[in-house]
């Protein structure tokens, strides 16, 4: 919905797509002579400008990680993974311990978890796209955090006995071993931590934006960023995640000023 009683552009486009496919099938089977959808005109929509997703600078990301480690936050490893890999939230929550290869120093992304605020159960699915199925190198800092997390989980399992959930193999769990079945729940934990760390609000998806912008700002090629994020093309990466690409450089204006040479 466009919040004014009508359907939004994407919904109308999706409906047209389904109708067009059905009509195309009917044409091939000689049920109708032509596809009426292709002859129709898509209604016009006012351009909706998306607000920039809040994101962190490298300094802010470092501040958050240091605060989480200092205060022994149980989501420290989650934050390390998010800010060192740029994984989607569903990919982060679907990670299992057998996805981590310490010898080869890689993390395998091969599944995702979905769910909603109203649905407590969650569904493990294949990654979002073919390109989302990927391998990501992990450095010594992240490996140390992962090994520490694994040890903590084993210690909690011994301490709590039957009170600890041993029915899953997820890397990211609650303090009693349960997976974050309601995927919005971890948002609340992150929000509380960022507030305590004295940082502005930033969503988990915002961490993904942050990774892209930090890498771009440090001269990492767009193609490499795209592969890390699991995009099918660099166009997606540039259009959605590289915010500074949409900001004119001061040098550009200075060059114009010098060319015009007004006193």
For each residue, the residues with C-beta under 8 A, 3 or more apart:
1: 5 6 7 8 11
2: 5 6 7 8
3:
4:
5: 1 2
6: 1 2
7: 1 2 11 12 15
8: 1 2 11 12 45
9: 12 13 45 48
10: 13 14
11: 1 7 8 14 15
12: 7 8 9 15 16 42 43 45
13: 9 10 16 17 42
14: 10 11 17 18
15: 7 11 12 18 19
16: 12 13 19 20 37 40 42
17: 13 14 20 21
18: 14 15 21 22
19: 15 16 22 23 37
20: 16 17 23 24 35 37 38
21: 17 18 24 25
22: 18 19 25 26
23: 19 20 26 27 32 35 36 37 38
24: 20 21 27 28 35
25: 21 22 28 29
26: 22 23 29 31 32
27: 23 24 30 31 32 33 34 35
28: 24 25
29: 25 26
30: 27
31: 26 27
32: 23 26 27 35 36
33: 27
34: 27 38 39
35: 20 23 24 27 32 38 39
36: 23 32 39 40
37: 16 19 20 23 40
38: 20 23 34 35
39: 34 35 36
40: 16 36 37
41:
42: 12 13 16
43: 12
44:
45: 8 9 12 48
46:
47:
48: 9 45
49:
50:
51:
52: 55 243
53: 203 205 206 209
54: 200 201 202 203 206
55: 52 202 206 207 209 210 213 243
56: 60 61 64 199 202 206 207 210
57: 60 61 210 214
58: 61 62 214 217
59: 62 63
60: 56 57 63 64 199 200 202 210
61: 56 57 58 64 65 83 207 210 214
62: 58 59 65 66
63: 59 60 66 67 197 198 199
64: 56 60 61 67 68 79 83 193 194 197 199
65: 61 62 68 69 76 79 80 83
66: 62 63 69 70
67: 63 64 70 71 73 193 196 197
68: 64 65 71 73 75 76 79 193 197
69: 65 66 72 73 76
70: 66 67
71: 67 68 196
72: 69 76
73: 67 68 69 76 79 193
74: 174 175
75: 68 78 79 172 186 189 190 193
76: 65 68 69 72 73 79 80 145 149
77: 80 81 145 146 148 149 171 172
78: 75 81 82 92 172 186
79: 64 65 68 73 75 76 82 83 190 193 207
80: 65 76 77 83 84 141 142 145
81: 77 78 84 85 87 92 95 107 142 171 172
82: 78 79 85 86 87 92 204 207 208
83: 61 64 65 79 80 86 207 210 211
84: 80 81 138 139 141 142
85: 81 82 107 136 138 142 211 228
86: 82 83 207 208 211 212 228 229
87: 81 82 91 92 95 109 136 208
88: 91 92 112 128 132 205 208 230
89: 92 93 183 186 204 205
90: 93 94 112 113 114 128 183
91: 87 88 94 95 109 111 112 127 132 230
92: 78 81 82 87 88 89 95 172 204
93: 89 90 113 122 170 172 179 180 183 186
94: 90 91 111 112 113 124 170
95: 81 87 91 92 99 100 107 109 170 171 172
96: 99 168 169 170 171
97: 100 150 169 170 171
98: 169
99: 95 96 107 108 109 110 171
100: 95 97 107 108 138 146 171
101: 104 105 106 107 108
102: 105 143 146 147
103:
104: 101
105: 101 102 137 138 139 143
106: 101 135 136 137 138
107: 81 85 95 99 100 101 135 136 137 138
108: 99 100 101 135
109: 87 91 95 99 127 132 133 134 135 136 230
110: 99 126 127 133
111: 91 94 124 125 126 127
112: 88 90 91 94 124 125 126 127 128 132
113: 90 93 94 122 123 124 125 179 183
114: 90 122 123 125 183
115: 119 120 121 122 123 181 182 183
116: 119 182 183 184
117: 182 184
118:
119: 115 116 122 182
120: 115 181 182
121: 115 181
122: 93 113 114 115 119 179 181 182 183
123: 113 114 115
124: 94 111 112 113
125: 111 112 113 114
126: 110 111 112 133
127: 91 109 110 111 112 130 132 133 230
128: 88 90 112 132 230
129: 132 230 231 232
130: 127 133 232
131: 134 227 230 231 232
132: 88 91 109 112 127 128 129 230
133: 109 110 126 127 130 230
134: 109 131 227 230
135: 106 107 108 109
136: 85 87 106 107 109 228
137: 105 106 107
138: 84 85 100 105 106 107 142 143 146
139: 84 105 142 143
140: 143 144
141: 80 84 144 145
142: 80 81 84 85 138 139 145 146
143: 102 105 138 139 140 146 147
144: 140 141 147 148
145: 76 77 80 141 142 148 149
146: 77 100 102 138 142 143 149 150 171
147: 102 143 144 150 151
148: 77 144 145 151 152
149: 76 77 145 146 152 153 171
150: 97 146 147 153 154
151: 147 148 154 155
152: 148 149 155 156
153: 149 150 156 157 173 177
154: 150 151 157 158
155: 151 152 158 159
156: 152 153 159 160 164 175 176 177
157: 153 154 160 161 164 166 177
158: 154 155 161
159: 155 156 164
160: 156 157 163 164 176 177
161: 157 158 164
162:
163: 160 176
164: 156 157 159 160 161 176 177
165: 168 173 176 177 178 179
166: 157 177
167:
168: 96 165 173 177 178 179
169: 96 97 98
170: 93 94 95 96 97 173 179
171: 77 81 95 96 97 99 100 146 149
172: 75 77 78 81 92 93 95 179 180 186
173: 153 165 168 170 176 177 178 179 180
174: 74 177 178 179 180
175: 74 156
176: 156 160 163 164 165 173
177: 153 156 157 160 164 165 166 168 173 174
178: 165 168 173 174 181
179: 93 113 122 165 168 170 172 173 174
180: 93 172 173 174 183 185 186
181: 115 120 121 122 178 185
182: 115 116 117 119 120 122 185
183: 89 90 93 113 114 115 116 122 180 186
184: 116 117 187 188
185: 180 181 182 188 189
186: 75 78 89 93 172 180 183 189 190 204
187: 184 190 191 203 204
188: 184 185 191 192
189: 75 185 186 192 193
190: 75 79 186 187 193 194 203 204
191: 187 188 194 195 201
192: 188 189 195 196
193: 64 67 68 73 75 79 189 190 196 197
194: 64 190 191 197 199 200 201 202
195: 191 192 198 199 201
196: 67 71 192 193
197: 63 64 67 68 193 194
198: 63 195
199: 56 60 63 64 194 195 202
200: 54 60 194
201: 54 191 194 195
202: 54 55 56 60 194 199 206 207 210
203: 53 54 187 190 206 207
204: 82 89 92 186 187 190 207 208
205: 53 88 89 208 209
206: 53 54 55 56 202 203 209 210
207: 55 56 61 79 82 83 86 202 203 204 210 211
208: 82 86 87 88 204 205 211 212 229 241
209: 53 55 205 206 212 213 241 243
210: 55 56 57 60 61 83 202 206 207 213 214
211: 83 85 86 207 208 214 215 228 229
212: 86 208 209 215 216 225 229 237 241 242
213: 55 209 210 216 217 241 242 243 244
214: 57 58 61 210 211 217 218
215: 211 212 218 220 224 225 228
216: 212 213 219 220 222 225 242 244 245
217: 58 213 214 244
218: 214 215
219: 216
220: 215 216 224 225
221: 224 225
222: 216 225 226 234 237 238 242
223: 226 227 234
224: 215 220 221 227 228
225: 212 215 216 220 221 222 228 229 234 237 241 242
226: 222 223 229 231 233 234 236 237
227: 131 134 223 224 230 231
228: 85 86 136 211 215 224 225
229: 86 208 211 212 225 226 237 241
230: 88 91 109 127 128 129 131 132 133 134 227
231: 129 131 226 227 234 236 237
232: 129 130 131 236
233: 226 236 237
234: 222 223 225 226 231 237 238
235: 238 239
236: 226 231 232 233 239 240
237: 212 222 225 226 229 231 233 234 240 241 242
238: 222 234 235 241 242 245
239: 235 236
240: 236 237
241: 208 209 212 213 225 229 237 238
242: 212 213 216 222 225 237 238 245 246
243: 52 55 209 213 246 247
244: 213 216 217 247
245: 216 238 242
246: 242 243
247: 243 244
248: 252 253
249: 252 253
250: 253 254
251: 254 255
252: 248 249 255 256
253: 248 249 250 256 257
254: 250 251 257 258
255: 251 252 258 259
256: 252 253 259 260
257: 253 254 260 261 262
258: 254 255 261
259: 255 256
260: 256 257
261: 257 258
262: 257
263:
